[in-house]
Amino acid sequence: DDYFIYIAFKVSCKKIYKPKDWFGVDLGINNIAVLSDKKGSVNKFFNGKELKNIRNVFFKKRKHIQALKSGDSNKWKALKTLSGKEKAYTDYVNHIISKEIVKLAKQYHYGIRLEDLKGFKKNKGRKFNRILSGWKFYDLKQKIIYKAKEQGIPVQLINPRNTSKTCSKCGEINKVTKEFVCSKCGLRLNRD
């Protein structure tokens, strides 16, 4: 006998302010998110290595459980439990990252520009597709948007084309290298 209670409540949101400037948030695999401003004074990385490693552990466990004899009811329970644990962990990571991004935007009185990743192509090979489809870009984006809205922080969704190549200071499109160096203004940044 399980009992559930659902409580609905409204959260009042602050009035959206006019930002001094904007933070760009670049979403990725190696770095879950990279937050930067056009001055280059703020360049915060949210490393995805730990999340990637834990997701690989879940993948191996799931593969092992799926290899067990079919018809075993414990197999399905174990898969369901494992799936719930993985979801809870990725939700937690996205919560922490979104909270930090919104905190920094509020601290600097900046707005947030996010990549609109609708229709992202997944035809990059089986392993990459597994990594990409298991990562919750949409969930992180939604958490950032609702937390920003609560704080009155403006959010804009932008086309992701060339965002990793475009200089946040002068707008020049550059070659992709490990370290971002603008060929026009000389801005140097670590990149995703």
KOLZANU-894801 format. One record per residue (C-alpha): x, y, z; residue number from 1; residue in three letters. Coordinates in nm, 4 decimals, decimal comma. Example, Ala and Ser with C-alpha at 12.3 -4.5 7.8 and 13.67 -1.06 7.14 Angstrom:
<<1,2300; -0,4500; 0,7800>; 1; ala>,
<<1,3670; -0,1060; 0,7140>; 2; ser>,
% end
This chain:
<<0,0000; 0,0000; 0,0000>; 1; asp>,
<<0,1751; 0,3125; -0,1286>; 2; asp>,
<<0,0372; 0,6564; -0,0608>; 3; tyr>,
<<0,1268; 0,9665; -0,2567>; 4; phe>,
<<0,0604; 1,3312; -0,1947>; 5; ile>,
<<0,0890; 1,6018; -0,4568>; 6; tyr>,
<<0,1148; 1,9639; -0,3557>; 7; ile>,
<<0,0761; 2,2441; -0,6089>; 8; ala>,
<<0,2006; 2,5924; -0,5346>; 9; phe>,
<<0,2814; 2,9117; -0,7203>; 10; lys>,
<<0,6187; 3,0806; -0,7081>; 11; val>,
<<0,6196; 3,4524; -0,7630>; 12; ser>,
<<0,8762; 3,5644; -1,0172>; 13; cys>,
<<1,0634; 3,8910; -1,0026>; 14; lys>,
<<1,0233; 4,1477; -1,2796>; 15; lys>,
<<1,2672; 4,0818; -1,5667>; 16; ile>,
<<1,5470; 4,3389; -1,5451>; 17; tyr>,
<<1,7416; 4,5093; -1,8245>; 18; lys>,
<<2,0825; 4,3370; -1,8200>; 19; pro>,
<<2,4149; 4,5234; -1,8129>; 20; lys>,
<<2,5439; 4,2610; -2,0563>; 21; asp>,
<<2,5008; 3,8929; -2,1440>; 22; trp>,
<<2,6578; 3,5640; -2,0466>; 23; phe>,
<<2,6818; 3,3098; -2,3258>; 24; gly>,
<<2,6277; 2,9481; -2,2209>; 25; val>,
<<2,7806; 2,6882; -2,4525>; 26; asp>,
<<2,6489; 2,3350; -2,3877>; 27; leu>,
<<2,8719; 2,0382; -2,4649>; 28; gly>,
<<2,9840; 1,6861; -2,3777>; 29; ile>,
<<3,3361; 1,7292; -2,2328>; 30; asn>,
<<3,2287; 2,0429; -2,0519>; 31; asn>,
<<2,8588; 2,0238; -1,9757>; 32; ile>,
<<2,8382; 2,4016; -1,9897>; 33; ala>,
<<3,0820; 2,6874; -2,0443>; 34; val>,
<<2,9744; 3,0308; -1,9257>; 35; leu>,
<<3,1530; 3,3398; -2,0581>; 36; ser>,
<<3,1060; 3,7087; -2,1095>; 37; asp>,
<<3,2272; 3,9178; -2,4024>; 38; lys>,
<<3,4992; 4,0864; -2,1987>; 39; lys>,
<<3,6613; 3,7518; -2,1255>; 40; gly>,
<<3,6626; 3,8328; -1,7524>; 41; ser>,
<<3,4250; 3,5469; -1,6665>; 42; val>,
<<3,4992; 3,2076; -1,8175>; 43; asn>,
<<3,3487; 2,9279; -1,6026>; 44; lys>,
<<3,3673; 2,5615; -1,7012>; 45; phe>,
<<3,1342; 2,2903; -1,5717>; 46; phe>,
<<3,3360; 1,9767; -1,6369>; 47; asn>,
<<3,1476; 1,6723; -1,7636>; 48; gly>,
<<3,4192; 1,4127; -1,6997>; 49; lys>,
<<3,2737; 1,2808; -1,3735>; 50; glu>,
<<2,9217; 1,2640; -1,5190>; 51; leu>,
<<3,0550; 1,0854; -1,8293>; 52; lys>,
<<3,2397; 0,8300; -1,6132>; 53; asn>,
<<2,9354; 0,7611; -1,3945>; 54; ile>,
<<2,7115; 0,7291; -1,7002>; 55; arg>,
<<2,9590; 0,4728; -1,8427>; 56; asn>,
<<2,9317; 0,2747; -1,5167>; 57; val>,
<<2,5502; 0,2774; -1,5510>; 58; phe>,
<<2,5827; 0,1725; -1,9168>; 59; phe>,
<<2,8047; -0,1264; -1,8266>; 60; lys>,
<<2,5711; -0,2335; -1,5452>; 61; lys>,
<<2,2707; -0,2037; -1,7767>; 62; arg>,
<<2,4510; -0,4090; -2,0429>; 63; lys>,
<<2,5349; -0,6775; -1,7846>; 64; his>,
<<2,1750; -0,6947; -1,6561>; 65; ile>,
<<2,0360; -0,7104; -2,0116>; 66; gln>,
<<2,2642; -1,0078; -2,0862>; 67; ala>,
<<2,0970; -1,2113; -1,8108>; 68; leu>,
<<1,8506; -1,4868; -1,8965>; 69; lys>,
<<1,5259; -1,3481; -2,0386>; 70; ser>,
<<1,2050; -1,3998; -1,8437>; 71; gly>,
<<1,3720; -1,3192; -1,5137>; 72; asp>,
<<1,1397; -1,0695; -1,3408>; 73; ser>,
<<1,4267; -0,9471; -1,1223>; 74; asn>,
<<1,6054; -0,8394; -1,4404>; 75; lys>,
<<1,3338; -0,5842; -1,5216>; 76; trp>,
<<1,3192; -0,4577; -1,1632>; 77; lys>,
<<1,6970; -0,4117; -1,1615>; 78; ala>,
<<1,6854; -0,2228; -1,4934>; 79; leu>,
<<1,4076; 0,0036; -1,3664>; 80; lys>,
<<1,5968; 0,0752; -1,0419>; 81; thr>,
<<1,9185; 0,1464; -1,2323>; 82; leu>,
<<1,7367; 0,3814; -1,4692>; 83; ser>,
<<1,5873; 0,5720; -1,1742>; 84; gly>,
<<1,9287; 0,6118; -1,0097>; 85; lys>,
<<2,0854; 0,7393; -1,3316>; 86; glu>,
<<1,8017; 0,9885; -1,3866>; 87; lys>,
<<1,8263; 1,1135; -1,0277>; 88; ala>,
<<2,2013; 1,1658; -1,0609>; 89; tyr>,
<<2,1822; 1,3576; -1,3911>; 90; thr>,
<<1,8920; 1,5672; -1,2521>; 91; asp>,
<<2,1081; 1,6528; -0,9510>; 92; tyr>,
<<2,4066; 1,7543; -1,1681>; 93; val>,
<<2,1846; 1,9722; -1,3912>; 94; asn>,
<<2,0319; 2,1335; -1,0808>; 95; his>,
<<2,3762; 2,2264; -0,9424>; 96; ile>,
<<2,4982; 2,3665; -1,2761>; 97; ile>,
<<2,1810; 2,5671; -1,3469>; 98; ser>,
<<2,1838; 2,7099; -0,9935>; 99; lys>,
<<2,5452; 2,8279; -1,0331>; 100; glu>,
<<2,4816; 2,9830; -1,3777>; 101; ile>,
<<2,1788; 3,1762; -1,2490>; 102; val>,
<<2,3710; 3,2840; -0,9359>; 103; lys>,
<<2,6528; 3,4292; -1,1497>; 104; leu>,
<<2,4090; 3,6056; -1,3837>; 105; ala>,
<<2,2353; 3,7662; -1,0842>; 106; lys>,
<<2,5678; 3,8612; -0,9247>; 107; gln>,
<<2,6859; 4,0432; -1,2411>; 108; tyr>,
<<2,3336; 4,1684; -1,3322>; 109; his>,
<<2,3693; 3,9944; -1,6714>; 110; tyr>,
<<2,1228; 3,8135; -1,8927>; 111; gly>,
<<2,1748; 3,4563; -2,0159>; 112; ile>,
<<2,2015; 3,3510; -2,3793>; 113; arg>,
<<2,1534; 2,9777; -2,4341>; 114; leu>,
<<2,1974; 2,7664; -2,7431>; 115; glu>,
<<1,8642; 2,6463; -2,8813>; 116; asp>,
<<1,9543; 2,2821; -2,9506>; 117; leu>,
<<1,6261; 2,1723; -3,1123>; 118; lys>,
<<1,6719; 1,9288; -3,3999>; 119; gly>,
<<2,0330; 1,8503; -3,3094>; 120; phe>,
<<2,1653; 1,5797; -3,5440>; 121; lys>,
<<2,2779; 1,2537; -3,3833>; 122; lys>,
<<2,4415; 1,0804; -3,6806>; 123; asn>,
<<2,7990; 1,0805; -3,5471>; 124; lys>,
<<2,8446; 0,7099; -3,4768>; 125; gly>,
<<2,6922; 0,4672; -3,2309>; 126; arg>,
<<2,9053; 0,5526; -2,9249>; 127; lys>,
<<2,8675; 0,9304; -2,9714>; 128; phe>,
<<2,4914; 0,8947; -3,0295>; 129; asn>,
<<2,4625; 0,7015; -2,7001>; 130; arg>,
<<2,6541; 0,9725; -2,5121>; 131; ile>,
<<2,4545; 1,2532; -2,6730>; 132; leu>,
<<2,1100; 1,0988; -2,6315>; 133; ser>,
<<2,1729; 1,0132; -2,2667>; 134; gly>,
<<2,2766; 1,3633; -2,1736>; 135; trp>,
<<1,9904; 1,5907; -2,0790>; 136; lys>,
<<2,0529; 1,9182; -2,2665>; 137; phe>,
<<1,6830; 2,0009; -2,2633>; 138; tyr>,
<<1,6536; 1,9388; -1,8890>; 139; asp>,
<<1,9497; 2,1672; -1,8130>; 140; leu>,
<<1,8133; 2,4371; -2,0443>; 141; lys>,
<<1,4691; 2,4208; -1,8743>; 142; gln>,
<<1,6238; 2,4382; -1,5259>; 143; lys>,
<<1,8283; 2,7455; -1,6235>; 144; ile>,
<<1,5220; 2,9144; -1,7774>; 145; ile>,
<<1,2872; 2,8586; -1,4818>; 146; tyr>,
<<1,5484; 2,9525; -1,2190>; 147; lys>,
<<1,6408; 3,2663; -1,4137>; 148; ala>,
<<1,2735; 3,3598; -1,4481>; 149; lys>,
<<1,2277; 3,3311; -1,0701>; 150; glu>,
<<1,5163; 3,5769; -1,0224>; 151; gln>,
<<1,4036; 3,8196; -1,2975>; 152; gly>,
<<1,7001; 3,7341; -1,5207>; 153; ile>,
<<1,6362; 3,7650; -1,8964>; 154; pro>,
<<1,7084; 3,4564; -2,1078>; 155; val>,
<<1,7452; 3,4438; -2,4863>; 156; gln>,
<<1,7648; 3,1285; -2,6986>; 157; leu>,
<<2,0055; 3,1637; -2,9902>; 158; ile>,
<<2,0997; 2,9577; -3,2930>; 159; asn>,
<<2,3976; 2,7368; -3,1933>; 160; pro>,
<<2,5624; 2,7634; -3,5366>; 161; arg>,
<<2,9226; 2,8857; -3,4945>; 162; asn>,
<<2,8782; 2,9757; -3,1251>; 163; thr>,
<<3,1949; 2,7838; -3,0337>; 164; ser>,
<<3,3865; 2,9564; -3,3140>; 165; lys>,
<<3,2585; 3,3123; -3,2626>; 166; thr>,
<<3,4568; 3,5592; -3,0537>; 167; cys>,
<<3,2405; 3,6824; -2,7672>; 168; ser>,
<<3,4216; 4,0183; -2,7722>; 169; lys>,
<<3,4277; 4,1236; -3,1399>; 170; cys>,
<<3,2049; 3,8689; -3,3196>; 171; gly>,
<<3,4777; 3,7315; -3,5506>; 172; glu>,
<<3,4364; 3,3657; -3,6600>; 173; ile>,
<<3,7602; 3,1736; -3,6015>; 174; asn>,
<<3,9086; 2,8286; -3,6600>; 175; lys>,
<<3,8374; 2,5607; -3,4012>; 176; val>,
<<4,1405; 2,4849; -3,1833>; 177; thr>,
<<4,1913; 2,3554; -2,8267>; 178; lys>,
<<4,2320; 2,7109; -2,6979>; 179; glu>,
<<4,0169; 2,9837; -2,8474>; 180; phe>,
<<4,2295; 3,2662; -2,9913>; 181; val>,
<<4,0537; 3,5367; -3,1902>; 182; cys>,
<<4,2393; 3,6236; -3,5087>; 183; ser>,
<<4,0923; 3,9760; -3,5065>; 184; lys>,
<<4,1070; 4,1080; -3,1476>; 185; cys>,
<<4,3423; 3,8531; -2,9850>; 186; gly>,
<<4,0986; 3,7390; -2,7107>; 187; leu>,
<<4,2225; 3,4112; -2,5583>; 188; arg>,
<<3,9871; 3,1691; -2,3859>; 189; leu>,
<<3,9695; 2,8035; -2,2996>; 190; asn>,
<<3,6953; 2,6447; -2,4999>; 191; arg>,
<<3,4644; 2,3454; -2,4701>; 192; asp>,
% end
